[in-house]
C-alpha cells in the first residue's frame, strides 16, 4: 500500500473511531463504568468497524493497517473510555503472534475469525506467583501422544471471561536451562478443562472483564503449538508484547489528553475573585506542563510505531514510549484533578475515572521497573565501549 493510500485509510479510520466515541461511547461510558458491566454492544460495534482486525493482513480478512494507525486508534478510543481498548488490545497480541509465528494452516484457520471478531482472543501469560518473572511460570503442558495435557492457573487475564481463544504459555520442559527455553506457545480455545475462574474487582479499567483462567487436564492438539515447535514460547511472547507496549503507550496518551482537554476547558470557565482561573500563573504553568508532556509522549509513541512499521528492532523505543507515556499519564490526570479542585474528586465528572485508569498503564504489559531494565539492557548493547 503506497503512502497516499495509507494516509487516506488512516484519516478515514481515525475519523470513524472519533465519531463512534462521540455518538456511542461517551453517552454510556459512565454507566457501564459505575456498574462494572461488560459493554457487549459497544464491543460488537467495534467488531463491525473492523477494529479486531486492524493489523491483520488483508488476505486473512483484516484491514492490514500500519502500527502508527493502530496507535492513533487506541489513543482515540482511550480519550472516550479506556476500558474499551482492552478487548482489542489483548486480542491484537494473539493475532500478531499467529500472523508472525504461526504455520500457514494456523493463519488460515484463526486469522479470518479473529479479524472479523467472530473469535475474540487474549494473552494467557501472567500467573498468581509468576508476575514479571515469566520463566518461573508453573503452568505445565505434558506430552501425551499427539496431544498435550495442560494444568495450571493464569491470572489478570483481560478478556478472560468473554474471550474465546488465547495465546497460552506453558512449560513443556521443566529440566532445561535456562528455564525460559522450556516455555511453549499454544493457540488455546476454551473447552472442557479450560474455563474462566473468578472475576477480579479492579480500581479502574472497569467494565472490561479481567479474570482468572483455570486449566485442569485440558487436552490440546500438537497442531495448536504456535509455529509447530516447542520451546519457542518465551521468544514469541516477548516479541508480541512489544506491540502491546505501543498500544499501552497510546492508551496513556489518550487518557492524559482527555484529562488535559477537560482541565483547560474548565480553567477558562471557572472564575475566582472575578477572573477565570486560566489567567492565574500557577494554572497556566500546570497547563503548559501537561500539554508538553502529552506532546512528548505522543511523539515517542508514534516513533516506536514507525520503527515497528519499518521492520527494524523497536524494543528500545517501545520500552521508552511505554515508560514515559504511562508515568506521564499518572502525573497529568492528577494535575488535571488539581485544576478542577473538589469537583475533580466527584463521581459526577470523568476526572476521577481518568485518575483511576492511569495506574493500569504503569503496571500493564510490563511495569515501569521492567521497562527500565529493558531500556538499560538495550542501551548497554548500543553503547559498547
N, C-alpha and C positions, 0 to 999 in steps of 0.2 A: 504494500500500500504506500503510494507516494505521500510526501509531507502535506500537500494540499488536501488530499482526501483524509489524512489523519486529523488535520486541524478542523476540517468540516465535521467529521464524525465526533470529535471531542466537543466542539461547541454544541452540537445537537444533543449529545447525551448529558452534558452538564446542564444545559437549559431544561431538558426533560426532567432531570432529577430535581432541579430547583423548583420547578412547577409542582412536582409531586409533593415535595416538602411543604410548600405553601398551601396547596389545596387539600392534601390528605393527611399529613402528619401533624402539623402544628395545632390544628383544632382538637386533636385527641391525645396528643403525647402525654400531657399531664395526667389524664385519667388513667391511661394504661400504666404509667409510671407509679402513680399513687396506689393503684390496685395490684401492682406487680403481676399483671396478667399479660399473657403472650399475645402480641398483635398479629394474629394469623392473617387477617385481611390485608394488612399493610405488607406483610412478607409475601403474600400471594401476588399482590400488585407489583412488587419488586421483581418477582419471577416473570411476570408478564412483560415487564420492561426489558428483560434480558440481563438483569444485573447479576444473576447467578452464573452467567457465562461470559462475563465481560472480558476476561483474558484468555478464555478457551479458544483455540483456533477455529476458524470458520468451517473448516472441513469436518469438524466434530460438532457443529451446531452452535458454536459460540459466536461472540462478536469480534474476537480477535484483536481487541484494542490494546494499546501500549500501557505501560505501568505509570506513565505520567497522567494519563486519563484516569486510570484506576485510582491514583492518589486524589485527583480532583473530585471524583465521585464520592470517595469516603469523606473528604472534607465537607462537601455539601450535605451529605446525609447527616453527619455529626453536628452540623450547625442547627439542624432541626431537632434531632433526638438521637444521641449517640448509640443508644441500645439497638436501633435497627441495623447498625452496621455488623452486629455480632453474627447473625445467621449467614451473611455472605462473606464475612471476613474469614472465619474458620473454614467455611466451605471452599473458599478460594485457595487455601493452603492444600487441602486434599486434591483439588483439581490440578493445581500446579505440580504436585508430586507425581500424579498419574501421567500428566502430559509430558513431564521431563524424564521420568524414570520408568514409567510403565512399559510393558510389552505392547505391541500393536494390538493384540487381541484385547488387552486390558483397556486400552484407549478407546477402541471401538465399542466395547461393552459398556463402559462407565461414563465417558465424557459427554456424549449426547444427552444422557439422562441428567447429568449434573448441570449442563449448560441450560437446559430448559427449566430446571427446578423440580423436575419430576422426582429426582432423588436429591436429598439435601444432606450435606455432609459436615464433617468436622475432623478435629485432630484429637486422638486419644493418646496423650503423651504423659501429662503430669500424674503423679501418684501421691497417696497420703504421706509417704515417708521420703519420697524422692526429691521433690522440689526442683531446684535448678541443677541438681546432680543427676543428670539423665542416665548416666552409666550405672547408677545404683538401683535402677528400676527392678521391681520384683515380679512383675507380670511375666509368666513363663509360657512358651509355646513348645510342647513336646511333640516330636515327630512320631506319627503313627501311620506307617504305610505312606499313602499319598496325601494324607491329611495331617493336620496339627491339632492338638488339644490344648486350649488356652485357658489358664486360670490366673486370676488377679483382679485388682481394682484400679480404676483410673478416677481422678478427682479434678474438680474445677473445669469441667468439660462444657464449653459453650456449645449449644445445640444438642446437648446430651440427651434430652428427652425428645425433642422434636426432630432431631436428625435421624437419617436412615442408615448412612454408611460413613465409616470413619477410617482415617489413616491411623492405623493402630501400630504401636511399637511394643515389641515383646522380646524377651530373651529366648534365643534358640540354642545358645551355647553358654553354659554357666562357668566353664572352666577356662575359656580363652583369656589371654592377657594381651593388651589392655581390655578391660571389661566391655568398653563400648563396641568392640568388634563382634561381640556376641549378640548384638541387637538386630532384629529383622523387622522390616516394614511389611504390614499386611493391609489389604483393602478389605475391611471387615463390615459386613452388613448385619444389622440386628436380626436375631433369630433365637432359636432355642439355645439357652446357655449364655446369651448376651442380652442384657437388659439394662435399663436405666434404674439407678437406685434413688437415693434421696435427692430432692432439690435443695439448693443452697440459698440461704437468705442473705442477700448482699447489701452493703451500704449504698452503693449506686449500681449503675448498669442494670437497672430494674426492667422488668418486662421480658427481656430475653432470658431463656432458661439456661441455667448453669447447674450441672448435675454430676452425680457420681455414675460411673459405668461399672457394671459387675460382670465378670466372666467366670462362669462355673462350668467347667468341662465343655467349653464352647468348641465345636468342631468346625474347622475351616480348611478348605482345599488348598493344596500346594499351588493351584492356579491363581490363588489370591495373594501370593507372595509378590510384593511390588517389584517389578522388574525381573522376577523369576529367580533371584539369587538371594540366599541367606547372608546375613552379616553386613548388609548394606544400609540398614535402617537408620543408624546414627548419622551417617553422611547425608542421607536423603532428607531427614527431618531438619538438620542444621541448615541445609540449603533452602528448604521450603520456608523455614522461619524467617529468613532474611526478607522474603516478600511480605510476610506478616508484619515485620517491623516497619515496612513502608506504610502499610495500612494503619498501624497504630500511631505512627507519627502524624499521618494525615488526619486521623480522628482527633488527636490532640490539637492540631491547628484549627480544626472545625469548631470544637467546643470552646477554645480560647477566643476565637473570632466572634462566636455568638455572645460570649460574656462581654467582650470589649464593645461590640456594637450596642448592646443593651446599656452599658455603662456610659458611653459617650452621648447617647440619646438622652438618658436620664439627667446627665450633668448639665445639659443645655435647657432642660425643663425645670429642674429643681432650683428654687431660689432660697437663699438665706441672706438676711439683712439687706433685702432689696435687690440682690444681684443673683444671676444664675451661678451655680457653683462652678460651672465651666470657666468662669472668669477668675477663679481662685488659683493662685500659682501652684499650690500643693496638688490640686486636682489635675491641673494641666500637666505637671510633671509625671503624675501617675499615668495619665492617658498616653503621654508620649512614650513612656517606658513600655507600656502594654503593647502599643502598636508596633514599636521597634522589635520587640521580642517575637511577636507573631510573624512579622515580615521575615525575620531571620530564620525562624523555624520553617516557614513555608518554603523558602529558597533551599534550605538544607534537604527538605523532604523531596522536592522536585528534582534536586540534584541527584539524590540517591536513586530516584525512579528513572531519571535519564541515564544514569550509569547502568542500571539494570537493562534498560531498553537497548543500550549499545552493545550488550553482550559481554561486557567486562566484569571483573570482580567488583562487587559493591557491598561486601560485608562491612568494611570500614565506614563507608558513607551511610549505610542503613543504620549501623550502630550509633553513629553520631547524631543522625536525624532523630532516631527514636529517643535517645537520651535527652537531647536538648529540648525537643518538642514536648515530651511528656513532663519534664520538670517545669518548663515554661508554662504549660497549661495549668499546673497546680498553682503557680505564682499569679498568673493572670486572673484566674477565677476568684482567688482570694482578694486581689486588688479591686476587681470589679465589685465584689460584695462590699468592700470598704467604701466605694463611691456611693453605693446605694444606702449605706448605713443600716439602720434597723430594718428597712424594707427588704434589703437583700437577704436577710435571715429568715424571711417569712416564706411559707409554702405557696403563697399566692403567686409568687413570681418564680421564674425558672432559674434564677441565680443560684439558689441553694442546690438545685439539681446539677448544674454545671460543676459546682464545687465538690459534690459527692461523686460525680462521674470521673473527675480528674485523676484520682489515685489509680483507677483501673489501668490507665495508660502507663503510669510509672511502674506498675507491677507486671502487667500482662506482656506476653511474648519475650520474656527475659527482663528481670528487674534492672533498675538503673545501675546497680552494683555489678551485675553481669555484663551490661553494656560497656562499662568502663574497662572490664577485663578484656572484652573482645577488642575494643578500640586500642588499648595499650599493646596487646599482643600483635595487632596488625601494624601499629606504628613502629614497634621494635623490629619487625621484619622489613619494614620500608626503610628505616634509618639504621642500617647496619654500619658500624664503624670498623 
